[in-house]
Amino acid sequence: MPHNNFKQQGVALITVLLIVAMATVLAVAMVKSQQSLLRRSGSVLSQDQAYLYTLGAEFFAKSVLLDDKEKDKNKNMPHDTLNETWAKKIPAFPVEGGFVQAQIEDMQGRFNLNNLLQDDGQVDMAAVAMYQRLLAALDISPMLVSPVIDWLDADNLPYDSDGAEEDWYLRLKPAYRAANHSFVSITELSLLRGYTPEIVAKLQPYVCVLPKVTTINVNTAPDAVLAAMTDSLTLNMAKDMVQNRPKEGYGSVDVFLQQAAFSNMPEQDRQNLTKLLGVSSQFFGVLAEAEIDNRRRVLKSVIAFDEEANAYTITRDWSQQWQANQQKNNTQKSN
């Protein structure tokens, strides 16, 4: 009998130990789950904070641009230059848990791919020649202008043997159709025939897509874009033009074209080029970055101004990565 009691007490003890072990395992699992939930909640909160900070940086950039446009109202010949406040490098601003920073760029310092087609749907031959020269300046085949024209125009007839219309893209795997309308995003370039990732990356600092035909601001255009304006300009000559560009900028396109590089340009070519150029801008890009508790958000916005100098955000893209070194290099090229 005592032996049976001893066995029963042993079984009870083992049962109690198992219950305690299970309770301990459950308690540890609950604590770990709670900690994981707290970390996820904190991560989401930090991401949301970073998201809101990028919007705040965009709003700040817009206010800087609005102030510049207000000052332009007092000028006889308003123009935008890299010597103005909006073009200055904005240092990172510390906030609780991290930082926020923003950078403003004149999008009209770049070549607008949508300029290749005029408002009436006709190919702009002066713009085509400029884009071909830009490609050549970057060691890219000038023949790659043809797929861009075919992507833009409404028909399904290849521009030439180097072009690509719907039938070409439908043979790919996966297949897709040509847009046959204006570019909406610069990322569309990677869909075009011949536009490898390397070529797109090389082009990206010098081209843009804007919702209408725009002029190129000669006061903010980088060297490769300047070199694309005439056959008589080499890339080295364009770099010298950037280095010697007046800090106050060119007051008019006519003043810009008085430089020696354009002295032998035929009159018709000069008139065609003049239509493509300007000294002020309506479209600006804002690159904003916020990092909170190691959670990072990057926003690329495009801000547009109407004729009354009202500002509107027309695109926002949170898929961008902050390219501080590339942006810095581009700024150095333009100074």
Secondary structure as GFF3:
##gff-version 3
##sequence-region A 1 335
A	DSSP	alpha_helix	2	72	.	.	.	ID=ss1
A	DSSP	three_ten_helix	85	87	.	.	.	ID=ss2
A	DSSP	beta_strand	93	95	.	.	.	ID=ss3
A	DSSP	beta_strand	98	106	.	.	.	ID=ss4
A	DSSP	three_ten_helix	107	109	.	.	.	ID=ss5
A	DSSP	beta_strand	111	112	.	.	.	ID=ss6
A	DSSP	three_ten_helix	113	116	.	.	.	ID=ss7
A	DSSP	alpha_helix	125	137	.	.	.	ID=ss8
A	DSSP	three_ten_helix	142	144	.	.	.	ID=ss9
A	DSSP	alpha_helix	145	152	.	.	.	ID=ss10
A	DSSP	alpha_helix	166	169	.	.	.	ID=ss11
A	DSSP	three_ten_helix	186	191	.	.	.	ID=ss12
A	DSSP	alpha_helix	197	203	.	.	.	ID=ss13
A	DSSP	beta_strand	207	208	.	.	.	ID=ss14
A	DSSP	beta_strand	216	217	.	.	.	ID=ss15
A	DSSP	alpha_helix	223	227	.	.	.	ID=ss16
A	DSSP	alpha_helix	235	243	.	.	.	ID=ss17
A	DSSP	alpha_helix	253	256	.	.	.	ID=ss18
A	DSSP	three_ten_helix	260	262	.	.	.	ID=ss19
A	DSSP	alpha_helix	267	276	.	.	.	ID=ss20
A	DSSP	beta_strand	277	278	.	.	.	ID=ss21
A	DSSP	beta_strand	283	292	.	.	.	ID=ss22
A	DSSP	beta_strand	295	305	.	.	.	ID=ss23
A	DSSP	beta_strand	311	317	.	.	.	ID=ss24
A	DSSP	alpha_helix	324	334	.	.	.	ID=ss25
###
